[in-house]
Amino acid sequence: MKKIVELSNVIKEYGKSSNSFRALKEVSFDINEGEFVGIMGPSGSGKTTLLNIMSTIDKPTYGKVLLDGKDLNEFKGENLAGFRRDNIGFVFQSFNLLDNMTVRDNIALPLTLNNVRHEIILQKIDTFTKLLGISDQMDKYPVELSGGQKQRVAICRALITDPKVIFADEPTGALDSKYSSDVLECFKNVNSRLGITIIMVTHDSNAASYCDRVMFLKDGKMHGRLDSNGNKQEMFTKVLDMLAILGGSDNELL
Ligand SMILES: Nc1ncnc2c1ncn2[C@@H]1O[C@H](COP(=O)(O)OP(=O)(O)OP(=O)(O)O)[C@@H](O)[C@H]1O
């Protein structure tokens, strides 16, 4: 199995040395290509810090991160931006769609900015919007969509550049349970049909139950992992049990 993300001894310190705070403490793990991985843990445990470091948004203070075999420490400025554009898709809790653009133009944006040919953009939009069940929403504006539809548009926009990995930070955090499940089914589809690796930070045990593997952080350190056998209900129960051991119920972690 090919490794798509490799972290070794990653430490992240915020602030100046005399008054610094260590948010990640020697974190090491690998993620295989095609995995759907969840990251959970109490508030302040370092989940977003970890996601930002894996996704090139931030750099570790010490340690090494490889993405598709490339050492992220070696990319700077324009090269880093190019590497991010070519390899990584992002999905955020707040959707981050542009309100004055149609759904079609929102999805096309990463390719329009790259001067990709119009016919190619339309072809890709057609493929991905069909996969995500939003092909009839193309002429609408974000304000005319439900939260679940907005997040599906955001997933399409993340897919349009053919990323190797999609990083999602609390993608269901702003959705009620019905729309959350729709969005998670979409992620599952994208993962299983297109083979794209998905790495998702979540507080939601139901969201975590869709993952192949869930890794738990506490106080900046890895505190175990759970692997799914494909049974969502069993995974959900195992996740709840693990959260209880970590010192908080599902609700307390919100
Ligand atoms: N830019 C920063 N400067 C200083 N400290 C920071 C910064 N960003 C995060 N931290 C601290 O690092 C720790 C980890 O933060 P992080 O946002 O990664 O946690 P989290 O697990 O994602 O939390 P939550 O679930 O509440 O979003 C927290 O104690 C936080 O206060």
The ligand as an SDF file (V2000), in Angstrom:
LIG
                    3D

 31 33  0  0  0  0  0  0  0  0999 V2000
   -1.9050   30.6060   16.4590 N   0  0  0  0  0  0  0  0  0  0  0  0
   -1.8510   30.1370   17.7090 C   0  0  0  0  0  0  0  0  0  0  0  0
   -1.1170   30.7300   18.6510 N   0  0  0  0  0  0  0  0  0  0  0  0
   -1.0390   30.2370   19.9090 C   0  0  0  0  0  0  0  0  0  0  0  0
   -1.6680   29.1120   20.3240 N   0  0  0  0  0  0  0  0  0  0  0  0
   -2.4240   28.4710   19.4270 C   0  0  0  0  0  0  0  0  0  0  0  0
   -2.5710   28.9290   18.0680 C   0  0  0  0  0  0  0  0  0  0  0  0
   -3.3900   28.0740   17.4030 N   0  0  0  0  0  0  0  0  0  0  0  0
   -3.7590   27.1280   18.2980 C   0  0  0  0  0  0  0  0  0  0  0  0
   -3.1710   27.3600   19.4920 N   0  0  0  0  0  0  0  0  0  0  0  0
   -3.3030   26.5400   20.6980 C   0  0  0  0  0  0  0  0  0  0  0  0
   -2.8870   25.2230   20.3640 O   0  0  0  0  0  0  0  0  0  0  0  0
   -3.7440   24.2480   20.9720 C   0  0  0  0  0  0  0  0  0  0  0  0
   -4.3440   23.3550   19.8970 C   0  0  0  0  0  0  0  0  0  0  0  0
   -5.2200   24.1450   19.0970 O   0  0  0  0  0  0  0  0  0  0  0  0
   -6.0860   23.4970   17.9050 P   0  0  0  0  0  0  0  0  0  0  0  0
   -6.8950   24.5930   17.2990 O   0  0  0  0  0  0  0  0  0  0  0  0
   -5.1780   22.7500   17.0210 O   0  0  0  0  0  0  0  0  0  0  0  0
   -7.0000   22.4980   18.7230 O   0  0  0  0  0  0  0  0  0  0  0  0
   -8.2940   21.6990   18.2540 P   0  0  0  0  0  0  0  0  0  0  0  0
   -8.1430   20.3220   18.7960 O   0  0  0  0  0  0  0  0  0  0  0  0
   -8.4690   21.8500   16.7780 O   0  0  0  0  0  0  0  0  0  0  0  0
   -9.4140   22.4970   19.0510 O   0  0  0  0  0  0  0  0  0  0  0  0
  -10.9880   22.6870   18.6870 P   0  0  0  0  0  0  0  0  0  0  0  0
  -11.6060   21.3330   18.7230 O   0  0  0  0  0  0  0  0  0  0  0  0
  -11.4700   23.5570   19.8200 O   0  0  0  0  0  0  0  0  0  0  0  0
  -11.0710   23.3640   17.3550 O   0  0  0  0  0  0  0  0  0  0  0  0
   -4.7860   25.0310   21.7740 C   0  0  0  0  0  0  0  0  0  0  0  0
   -4.3730   25.1040   23.1200 O   0  0  0  0  0  0  0  0  0  0  0  0
   -4.7500   26.4080   21.1490 C   0  0  0  0  0  0  0  0  0  0  0  0
   -5.0920   27.4110   22.0920 O   0  0  0  0  0  0  0  0  0  0  0  0
  1  2  1  0
  2  3  1  0
  2  7  2  0
  3  4  2  0
  4  5  1  0
  5  6  2  0
  6  7  1  0
  6 10  1  0
  7  8  1  0
  8  9  2  0
  9 10  1  0
 10 11  1  0
 11 12  1  0
 11 30  1  0
 12 13  1  0
 13 14  1  0
 13 28  1  0
 14 15  1  0
 15 16  1  0
 16 17  2  0
 16 18  1  0
 16 19  1  0
 19 20  1  0
 20 21  2  0
 20 22  1  0
 20 23  1  0
 23 24  1  0
 24 25  2  0
 24 26  1  0
 24 27  1  0
 28 29  1  0
 28 30  1  0
 30 31  1  0
M  END
$$$$
